[in-house]
Every structure is written in C-alpha cells, then in structure tokens.
Amino acid sequence: MAETDETDEISSAPGSILPAHIAVVMDGNGRWAQRRGLARAEGHAHGAIAARRIVEYCYQQNIPYLTLFAFSSENWNRPQQEVALLMELFTERLQAETAGMVERKISLRVVGSRSRFPQALLERIEAVELATAGGTHLSLQVAADYGGRWDIVEAARQLASKAAAGELEPSTITEQSFCDGLALSPAPDPDLLIRTGGESRVSNFLLWQLAYAELYFTELCWPDFDADEFQLALNWFAARSRRFGLIDDLESSAPAEPE
C-alpha cells in the first residue's frame, strides 16, 4: 500500500449501514485466466491486485476488519507447480506490502495451520505480523492453509487439553470460551461474506463465525471485483434487515391478520 495504484474511491451515502467485518472468498482466478487464454498463474497475479484493491476500499470506508480467504486446506491438492507458485506469490506480496501497511496502520495476521508452509514464507509471515502489530486503522486477516472444520477442531482440542489438565471444568464451557480458541479471535464475527466466481457456498470457510453473516454472491471472477461491485455489496448489505432470530419493528407493530 505504499505505492500508488488506480484504485477507485468508494463513497457510501451518509448514514448508510456499513459492516464492521467483511470476509471474502476470492474465487475465480484460474477461470478468469482460462477465459482469456492465459496461464492460471496470470489469474493469481491479477487476483493479488484485486486483494490489494479491496484492502484499500475497506481502508477508505473505515471498515475495521477484513478477512481474505487466500488458500484453503484443500488447495494443497492442486498441481504441485501451482501450489509452489501461490506460495511464492504470497511471500512476494507480503514483502512488498509491509512498509505500506505499517505506514497506514494496517495490522496483518495470517490465520491457519501453517504446518506445510515453506520456511521462507513462515519467516516472512512472522516478520510482517511483528512489523504491523501496532496497526489500529484496519485489522487484516489472511486465511491460508485454513479450513473451518480444522478451526473448530483446534478450538475443541484446546478446551479438551485444559479440561484434561484440570484447568477447566467442562460444565463452565460457553460459546465465548469456545470462540476464544478460534483462529479469528479476538476479531468479531464477520457481518458480510462476499464470494466471487459464481459459486453459492462457503467452502469450509469460517463455519462457526459466519452463523449470522449476510452472504453476498457475485458471478464476477475475483480479478474483476472492482469498486463498483464493492459498492453494490455494501448497498445490498445496508438494505438487509439483520434480526439475529428476533423480529423487526415493522413485524411487531403490524396489525394481526383477520381470522
């Protein structure tokens, strides 16, 4: 974020409701490239540019939390050459963006297993997290080697270990104590999930945390996700009635239908 680009300005209407936390499944890089007769690597490179743009959009709107699904636990099953390229691209982008994130007070955390990352990437992640730890304007989470089921199992293991060690009484476990062991903690649950690429599923992403998120799906492949589409997603979110299991004022005040 230190270098300039052609990111468009986002301007929401005064008083419009904005999500505090946006999560994104950045899908469709490979298809975007194939439709243009390009190698899949080109799609991933353009996807990295789109990721940079959405960070800028959230920064402009003072949205405090953004989580990007960069690499799932299942993505290790892709061709080895593509996986290696993604690891290299991830390492390069972290290095390129560190100074800009520090300058703009953007903190970055990589959430996920990390057990299969190459050493160079692990070292870069640790360096970036340390350098940006003081950022207060935007908290950016990048989910890599991440799966929602893995996340839930890890949180359960933490509680089970504490119970086995006599440090925790099982009857005292609450939703909050469980949440404290999830990868996104202490970030709040996402209010809005955006998924590009035309699929309408969450694909093992933040299974616990998305319980009450609004789900926005678009046919656009991720490299084409721009300011206009982001604004459409924000407008759609602002028009939603978020009841969290309750009823809204209009329903509660509506006259009873005649029997």
C-alpha positions as CSV (number, residue, x, y, z in Angstrom):
1,M,0.0,0.0,0.0
2,A,3.0,2.3,-0.2
3,E,3.0,2.5,-3.9
4,T,0.1,4.2,-5.7
5,D,-2.4,2.4,-8.0
6,E,-5.6,3.2,-9.8
7,T,-7.9,2.2,-7.0
8,D,-11.2,4.0,-7.3
9,E,-12.8,5.9,-4.5
10,I,-15.7,4.4,-2.6
11,S,-18.3,6.8,-1.2
12,S,-21.2,5.4,0.7
13,A,-24.3,7.5,1.4
14,P,-24.2,9.4,4.6
15,G,-25.7,7.4,7.4
16,S,-25.6,4.1,5.5
17,I,-25.0,1.0,7.5
18,L,-21.6,-0.5,7.0
19,P,-20.3,-3.9,8.1
20,A,-17.7,-3.8,10.8
21,H,-16.1,-7.0,9.5
22,I,-16.1,-8.2,5.9
23,A,-14.9,-11.7,4.9
24,V,-14.1,-12.6,1.3
25,V,-13.8,-15.9,-0.6
26,M,-11.6,-14.7,-3.5
27,D,-12.7,-17.3,-6.1
28,G,-12.3,-17.5,-9.9
29,N,-8.6,-16.5,-10.6
30,G,-8.0,-19.6,-12.7
31,R,-11.2,-19.3,-14.6
32,W,-10.6,-15.6,-15.2
33,A,-7.2,-16.5,-16.8
34,Q,-8.5,-19.5,-18.8
35,R,-11.3,-17.4,-20.4
36,R,-8.6,-15.1,-21.7
37,G,-6.3,-17.8,-22.9
38,L,-3.8,-17.0,-20.2
39,A,-1.9,-19.3,-17.8
40,R,-3.5,-19.8,-14.4
41,A,-0.5,-18.0,-12.9
42,E,-1.7,-14.8,-14.6
43,G,-5.0,-15.2,-12.9
44,H,-3.4,-15.5,-9.5
45,A,-1.2,-12.4,-10.1
46,H,-4.3,-10.4,-11.1
47,G,-6.1,-11.8,-8.0
48,A,-3.3,-10.4,-5.8
49,I,-4.0,-6.9,-7.4
50,A,-7.7,-7.3,-6.6
51,A,-6.8,-8.2,-3.0
52,R,-4.8,-5.1,-2.7
53,R,-7.8,-3.1,-4.0
54,I,-10.3,-4.4,-1.5
55,V,-7.9,-3.6,1.3
56,E,-7.9,-0.1,0.0
57,Y,-11.7,0.0,-0.3
58,C,-12.1,-1.1,3.4
59,Y,-9.4,1.4,4.4
60,Q,-11.3,4.2,2.7
61,Q,-14.6,3.3,4.4
62,N,-13.0,2.9,7.9
63,I,-14.2,-0.7,8.0
64,P,-12.1,-2.1,10.9
65,Y,-11.9,-5.8,10.0
66,L,-11.3,-7.6,6.7
67,T,-10.6,-11.3,6.3
68,L,-9.5,-12.8,3.0
69,F,-9.6,-16.5,2.2
70,A,-6.3,-16.9,0.3
71,F,-5.6,-20.6,0.5
72,S,-7.7,-23.4,1.9
73,S,-6.6,-26.7,3.5
74,E,-8.0,-28.4,0.4
75,N,-5.9,-26.3,-2.0
76,W,-2.8,-28.4,-1.2
77,N,-4.4,-31.0,-3.6
78,R,-3.9,-28.7,-6.6
79,P,-1.0,-29.4,-9.0
80,Q,2.4,-29.0,-7.2
81,Q,3.6,-26.4,-9.7
82,E,0.5,-24.2,-9.0
83,V,0.9,-24.6,-5.2
84,A,4.5,-23.6,-5.4
85,L,3.6,-20.5,-7.4
86,L,1.0,-19.5,-4.9
87,M,3.5,-19.8,-2.0
88,E,6.0,-17.7,-3.9
89,L,3.4,-15.1,-4.8
90,F,2.2,-14.9,-1.2
91,T,5.8,-14.4,0.0
92,E,6.5,-11.7,-2.5
93,R,3.3,-9.7,-1.8
94,L,3.8,-9.8,2.0
95,Q,7.3,-8.4,1.5
96,A,6.1,-5.7,-1.0
97,E,3.2,-4.5,1.2
98,T,4.8,-4.4,4.6
99,A,6.1,-0.9,4.6
100,G,2.8,0.5,3.3
101,M,0.8,-1.4,6.0
102,V,3.0,0.0,8.7
103,E,2.7,3.5,7.4
104,R,-1.1,3.3,7.2
105,K,-1.6,1.5,10.5
106,I,-2.9,-1.8,9.0
107,S,-2.2,-4.8,11.1
108,L,-1.9,-8.2,9.4
109,R,-2.4,-11.7,10.8
110,V,-2.2,-15.0,8.9
111,V,-4.7,-17.4,10.3
112,G,-4.5,-21.1,9.6
113,S,-2.4,-24.2,10.2
114,R,1.0,-23.0,8.7
115,S,2.3,-26.6,9.1
116,R,3.0,-27.1,5.4
117,F,4.3,-23.6,4.5
118,P,7.9,-23.4,3.2
119,Q,10.4,-21.8,5.6
120,A,10.8,-18.6,3.6
121,L,7.1,-17.9,3.8
122,L,6.9,-18.7,7.5
123,E,9.7,-16.3,8.2
124,R,8.1,-13.6,6.1
125,I,4.7,-14.1,7.9
126,E,6.4,-13.7,11.3
127,A,8.2,-10.6,10.2
128,V,5.1,-8.9,8.7
129,E,3.0,-9.7,11.8
130,L,5.6,-8.3,14.1
131,A,6.1,-5.2,12.0
132,T,2.4,-4.4,11.7
133,A,1.2,-5.5,15.2
134,G,0.6,-1.9,16.2
135,G,-1.8,-1.1,13.4
136,T,-5.1,0.3,14.6
137,H,-6.9,1.6,11.4
138,L,-7.6,-1.8,9.8
139,S,-7.2,-5.3,11.1
140,L,-6.5,-7.6,8.1
141,Q,-6.7,-11.4,8.5
142,V,-5.4,-13.6,5.7
143,A,-6.7,-17.2,6.0
144,A,-4.1,-19.5,4.5
145,D,-3.8,-23.3,5.0
146,Y,-7.2,-22.7,6.7
147,G,-10.3,-24.8,6.9
148,G,-13.4,-24.1,9.0
149,R,-13.6,-27.7,10.3
150,W,-9.9,-27.6,11.2
151,D,-10.5,-24.3,13.1
152,I,-13.4,-25.8,15.2
153,V,-11.4,-29.0,15.9
154,E,-8.4,-26.9,17.1
155,A,-10.6,-24.9,19.4
156,A,-12.1,-28.1,20.8
157,R,-8.7,-29.6,21.4
158,Q,-7.6,-26.5,23.4
159,L,-10.6,-26.8,25.7
160,A,-10.1,-30.6,26.0
161,S,-6.5,-30.2,26.9
162,K,-7.3,-27.7,29.6
163,A,-10.0,-29.9,31.0
164,A,-7.7,-33.0,31.0
165,A,-5.1,-30.9,32.9
166,G,-7.7,-29.9,35.5
167,E,-7.5,-26.3,34.4
168,L,-11.1,-26.2,33.2
169,E,-14.4,-27.6,34.4
170,P,-16.3,-28.8,31.3
171,S,-19.6,-27.5,32.6
172,T,-18.2,-24.0,32.5
173,I,-17.5,-24.0,28.8
174,T,-19.5,-21.3,27.0
175,E,-19.8,-20.2,23.4
176,Q,-17.5,-17.3,24.2
177,S,-14.8,-19.6,25.7
178,F,-15.0,-21.7,22.6
179,C,-14.8,-18.6,20.3
180,D,-11.7,-17.5,22.2
181,G,-9.9,-20.6,20.8
182,L,-10.9,-19.9,17.1
183,A,-8.4,-18.6,14.6
184,L,-10.0,-15.2,14.2
185,S,-10.2,-14.4,17.9
186,P,-10.3,-11.6,19.1
187,A,-11.8,-10.2,15.9
188,P,-15.6,-10.1,15.9
189,D,-17.6,-12.4,13.6
190,P,-18.0,-11.2,10.0
191,D,-21.1,-9.2,9.2
192,L,-20.8,-9.7,5.5
193,L,-19.4,-12.5,3.4
194,I,-18.5,-11.8,-0.2
195,R,-17.9,-14.6,-2.6
196,T,-16.9,-14.1,-6.2
197,G,-16.7,-16.7,-9.0
198,G,-20.3,-17.6,-9.3
199,E,-20.5,-20.3,-6.6
200,S,-23.0,-20.1,-3.8
201,R,-21.4,-21.9,-0.9
202,V,-19.0,-21.1,1.9
203,S,-16.5,-23.9,1.1
204,N,-15.3,-24.7,4.6
205,F,-14.6,-21.1,5.4
206,L,-15.3,-19.7,8.9
207,L,-18.1,-22.2,9.6
208,W,-18.6,-21.1,13.2
209,Q,-18.1,-17.4,12.6
210,L,-20.5,-17.0,9.6
211,A,-23.5,-18.1,11.6
212,Y,-25.3,-14.7,11.2
213,A,-23.3,-13.1,8.4
214,E,-25.1,-11.8,5.3
215,L,-23.9,-13.8,2.2
216,Y,-23.3,-11.9,-1.0
217,F,-22.5,-13.9,-4.1
218,T,-21.5,-12.5,-7.4
219,E,-20.8,-14.1,-10.8
220,L,-17.7,-11.9,-11.3
221,C,-14.4,-13.7,-11.0
222,W,-12.1,-12.3,-8.3
223,P,-9.7,-10.3,-10.6
224,D,-12.7,-8.4,-11.9
225,F,-14.0,-7.4,-8.5
226,D,-13.8,-3.6,-8.5
227,A,-15.1,-0.5,-6.8
228,D,-18.5,-0.7,-8.4
229,E,-19.1,-4.3,-7.3
230,F,-17.8,-3.5,-3.8
231,Q,-20.3,-0.6,-3.6
232,L,-23.1,-2.9,-4.8
233,A,-22.2,-5.3,-2.0
234,L,-22.2,-2.5,0.6
235,N,-25.6,-1.2,-0.7
236,W,-27.0,-4.7,-0.6
237,F,-25.8,-5.1,3.0
238,A,-27.2,-1.8,4.1
239,A,-30.7,-2.8,2.8
240,R,-30.7,-6.1,4.7
241,S,-32.8,-6.5,7.9
242,R,-30.5,-8.2,10.4
243,R,-32.8,-9.7,13.1
244,F,-30.5,-12.3,14.7
245,G,-33.5,-14.6,15.4
246,L,-35.7,-11.7,16.5
247,I,-38.4,-9.8,14.7
248,D,-38.1,-6.3,13.3
249,D,-40.2,-3.3,14.4
250,L,-42.4,-3.5,11.3
251,E,-43.4,-7.1,12.0
252,S,-44.0,-6.4,15.7
253,S,-46.2,-3.4,15.0
254,A,-48.1,-4.9,12.1
255,P,-51.9,-5.4,12.7
256,A,-52.9,-9.0,13.1
257,E,-54.4,-10.6,10.0
258,P,-58.2,-11.3,10.3
259,E,-59.1,-14.8,11.1
